[in-house]
Amino acid sequence: MREKSLSIIVPIYGVEEYILEFLESIVPQLLDSTELILINDGTKDKSMQICHNFLSGNYDNIVILEQSNQGQSVARNYGIQQAKGEYIVRVDSDDYVHRNFLFMTKLHL
């Protein structure tokens, strides 16, 4: 049995203009049964600094992984390998999610 019901995999590379909006849209929706996995794919901009600043609180269900730049597919696969969720959702870091995204996702599990 997996520890979480849902893992959200998010590769991060070169998205400093978008990452804050993404975090603001998804972090408030996280539940104890979900985990957010952010994978730093060797970004050279301020994306990860923005993540760390935003996540300066105590978020037990958010994991930050690091790797050298290997591309979005490799970053996603690394996140999947580390995931504790029974189900996995992949989201791009330059997007934002609807305020009911996780609620609607859970309805379909």
Rosetta silent file (secondary structure, phi, psi, omega in degrees, C-alpha in Angstrom):
SEQUENCE: MREKSLSIIVPIYGVEEYILEFLESIVPQLLDSTELILINDGTKDKSMQICHNFLSGNYDNIVILEQSNQGQSVARNYGIQQAKGEYIVRVDSDDYVHRNFLFMTKLHL
SCORE:     score description
SCORE:     0.000 S_00000001
   1 L     0.000  133.267  179.158    0.000    0.000    0.000 S_00000001
   2 L   -75.226  155.435 -179.231    1.321    3.437   -0.940 S_00000001
   3 L   -74.314  -29.200 -178.150    1.699    6.185    1.687 S_00000001
   4 E  -123.194  159.839  176.307   -0.282    8.767   -0.305 S_00000001
   5 E   -87.664  -27.602 -174.934   -3.230    8.523   -2.626 S_00000001
   6 E  -143.984  132.516  172.887   -1.915   11.050   -5.163 S_00000001
   7 E  -115.189  133.573  178.816    1.509   12.347   -6.247 S_00000001
   8 E  -110.009  116.627 -174.467    1.782   15.467   -8.414 S_00000001
   9 E  -100.392  125.801 -176.091    4.999   15.492  -10.473 S_00000001
  10 E  -136.398  104.027  172.678    6.322   18.889  -11.629 S_00000001
  11 E   -72.591  143.914 -178.601    9.634   19.352  -13.493 S_00000001
  12 E  -126.645  121.238  174.564   11.103   22.837  -13.103 S_00000001
  13 L  -157.617  119.144  172.902   13.381   24.509  -15.627 S_00000001
  14 L    62.102   41.351 -176.448   13.427   28.150  -16.726 S_00000001
  15 L  -123.357   29.526 -176.055   10.004   29.121  -15.390 S_00000001
  16 L   -58.540  -25.307  178.842   10.770   31.983  -13.023 S_00000001
  17 L   -75.741  -18.389 -171.618    8.056   34.084  -14.709 S_00000001
  18 L  -119.699  -20.952 -168.442    5.367   31.455  -14.057 S_00000001
  19 H   -63.561  -36.120 -179.362    6.326   29.342  -11.042 S_00000001
  20 H   -64.030  -45.310  178.310    4.849   31.602   -8.369 S_00000001
  21 H   -61.202  -39.615  177.287    1.418   31.597  -10.031 S_00000001
  22 H   -61.640  -49.796 -179.182    1.639   27.815  -10.323 S_00000001
  23 H   -60.790  -42.693  179.401    2.532   27.383   -6.630 S_00000001
  24 H   -63.377  -27.141 -178.642   -0.206   29.779   -5.536 S_00000001
  25 H   -84.419  -27.469 -173.325   -2.715   27.757   -7.525 S_00000001
  26 H  -107.431  -36.132 -175.364   -1.801   24.278   -6.288 S_00000001
  27 H   -58.559  -42.817  179.328   -0.298   24.465   -2.775 S_00000001
  28 H   -62.987  -17.368 -179.115   -3.543   25.580   -1.057 S_00000001
  29 H   -87.984  -12.272 -174.958   -5.264   22.503   -2.498 S_00000001
  30 L   -64.741  138.649  177.214   -2.832   19.953   -1.055 S_00000001
  31 L  -115.021  171.386  177.011   -4.240   17.483    1.424 S_00000001
  32 L   -60.519  -27.356 -177.114   -2.513   15.055    3.769 S_00000001
  33 L   -87.405    0.851  179.548   -3.182   12.322    1.211 S_00000001
  34 E  -118.045  154.571  173.249   -1.418   14.195   -1.616 S_00000001
  35 E  -133.071  144.794  176.771    2.199   15.043   -2.267 S_00000001
  36 E  -109.992  121.029 -179.966    3.712   17.629   -4.564 S_00000001
  37 E  -111.415  112.195  177.545    7.069   16.640   -6.054 S_00000001
  38 E   -99.747  125.083 -179.497    9.046   19.515   -7.568 S_00000001
  39 E  -111.688  112.603  174.625   12.062   18.423   -9.615 S_00000001
  40 E   -74.939  109.832 -179.678   14.760   21.008  -10.221 S_00000001
  41 E   -91.657   44.624  177.322   16.028   20.012  -13.658 S_00000001
  42 L    70.619   31.631 -178.346   19.189   22.099  -13.285 S_00000001
  43 L   -62.089  144.872 -178.619   17.470   25.417  -13.919 S_00000001
  44 L  -104.646   -4.950  179.304   19.800   28.410  -14.101 S_00000001
  45 L   -92.546 -160.637 -175.460   17.195   31.097  -13.429 S_00000001
  46 L   -95.291   16.243 -177.952   15.507   32.023  -10.138 S_00000001
  47 H   -55.253  -48.060 -176.518   12.767   29.390  -10.330 S_00000001
  48 H   -72.135  -33.814  175.670   14.052   27.372   -7.383 S_00000001
  49 H   -62.031  -41.277  177.507   14.737   30.463   -5.280 S_00000001
  50 H   -63.479  -42.689  177.695   11.099   31.455   -5.811 S_00000001
  51 H   -59.750  -49.882 -177.943    9.998   27.940   -4.806 S_00000001
  52 H   -62.941  -39.738  178.142   12.081   27.976   -1.626 S_00000001
  53 H   -64.442  -44.796 -179.308   10.844   31.457   -0.692 S_00000001
  54 H   -66.150  -37.488 -174.718    7.221   30.501   -1.273 S_00000001
  55 L   -95.285   25.143 -176.789    7.580   27.196    0.567 S_00000001
  56 L   -66.654  -12.290  176.285    9.407   28.637    3.577 S_00000001
  57 L   -77.849 -171.354 -178.502    6.595   27.322    5.793 S_00000001
  58 L   -94.833  100.315  179.174    6.260   23.767    7.019 S_00000001
  59 L  -116.925   96.415 -178.143    5.009   21.664    4.117 S_00000001
  60 L   -71.850  -19.452 -176.260    5.397   17.991    4.961 S_00000001
  61 L  -104.659   21.632  175.272    3.763   16.899    1.717 S_00000001
  62 E  -121.267  127.529 -179.043    6.076   18.815   -0.642 S_00000001
  63 E  -117.299  134.197  175.061    9.294   17.216   -1.863 S_00000001
  64 E  -114.006  121.227  177.966   12.018   19.042   -3.794 S_00000001
  65 E  -109.008  151.732 -178.841   14.365   16.863   -5.840 S_00000001
  66 E  -121.994  141.370  171.150   17.529   18.021   -7.603 S_00000001
  67 E  -155.557  159.890  173.722   19.181   16.785  -10.770 S_00000001
  68 L   -70.756  159.936 -176.722   21.408   18.163  -13.503 S_00000001
  69 L   -62.217  115.660  179.390   19.582   19.336  -16.612 S_00000001
  70 L  -132.373    0.715  178.474   18.455   16.209  -18.440 S_00000001
  71 L   101.501  160.761 -174.240   15.134   17.331  -19.837 S_00000001
  72 H   -61.580  -40.863 -178.382   11.511   17.204  -18.833 S_00000001
  73 H   -64.360  -45.271  179.256   11.016   13.481  -19.498 S_00000001
  74 H   -64.684  -41.104  178.692   13.952   12.409  -17.347 S_00000001
  75 H   -62.267  -44.055  178.358   12.855   14.795  -14.583 S_00000001
  76 H   -61.860  -44.768  179.927    9.321   13.383  -14.652 S_00000001
  77 H   -62.474  -37.680  176.702   10.608    9.803  -14.541 S_00000001
  78 H   -62.934  -43.631  177.323   12.821   10.688  -11.560 S_00000001
  79 H   -62.441  -41.119  179.129    9.795   12.145   -9.790 S_00000001
  80 H   -62.912  -40.358  178.777    7.731    9.059  -10.565 S_00000001
  81 H   -61.918  -32.245 -177.563   10.452    6.836   -9.078 S_00000001
  82 H   -91.312   -9.921 -173.373   10.333    8.841   -5.829 S_00000001
  83 L   -64.562  142.955  177.490    6.534    9.153   -5.685 S_00000001
  84 L  -107.963    1.561 -177.462    4.647    7.751   -2.718 S_00000001
  85 E   -86.231  148.538  175.333    1.219    8.121   -4.278 S_00000001
  86 E   -68.255  -36.050  177.543   -0.959    5.333   -5.553 S_00000001
  87 E  -117.978  153.745 -177.092   -1.876    7.579   -8.494 S_00000001
  88 E  -128.346  136.258  174.653    0.314   10.084  -10.323 S_00000001
  89 E  -122.221  136.650  176.732   -0.565   13.347  -12.049 S_00000001
  90 E  -107.731  131.339  179.934    1.920   15.289  -14.175 S_00000001
  91 L  -132.088  142.285  176.345    1.635   19.067  -14.326 S_00000001
  92 L   -83.054  143.200 -175.524    3.828   21.603  -16.132 S_00000001
  93 L   -76.676   -8.415  176.608    5.425   24.288  -13.980 S_00000001
  94 L  -100.095   11.698  175.958    4.493   27.092  -16.379 S_00000001
  95 L  -107.128  173.568  167.554    0.789   26.338  -15.960 S_00000001
  96 L  -131.814  157.279 -176.601   -1.602   27.012  -13.145 S_00000001
  97 L  -109.819  152.072  177.668   -4.378   24.737  -12.005 S_00000001
  98 L   -60.969  150.860 -176.101   -8.048   25.422  -11.431 S_00000001
  99 L   -62.591  -16.457  176.614   -9.024   26.019   -7.811 S_00000001
 100 L  -109.797   17.099 -175.813  -10.874   22.668   -7.826 S_00000001
 101 H   -54.322  -53.435 -177.309   -8.169   20.715   -9.665 S_00000001
 102 H   -70.939  -34.818  176.167   -7.330   18.288   -6.872 S_00000001
 103 H   -60.959  -47.432 -179.449  -10.951   17.939   -5.799 S_00000001
 104 H   -67.535  -36.651  177.873  -11.960   17.022   -9.347 S_00000001
 105 H   -63.820  -43.287 -179.767   -8.967   14.694   -9.726 S_00000001
 106 H   -64.065  -31.675  178.519   -9.890   12.856   -6.518 S_00000001
 107 H   -62.403  -27.150 -176.424  -13.440   12.334   -7.779 S_00000001
 108 L   -96.889    1.772  179.972  -12.035   10.268  -10.641 S_00000001
 109 L   -82.512    0.000    0.000   -9.691    8.086   -8.576 S_00000001
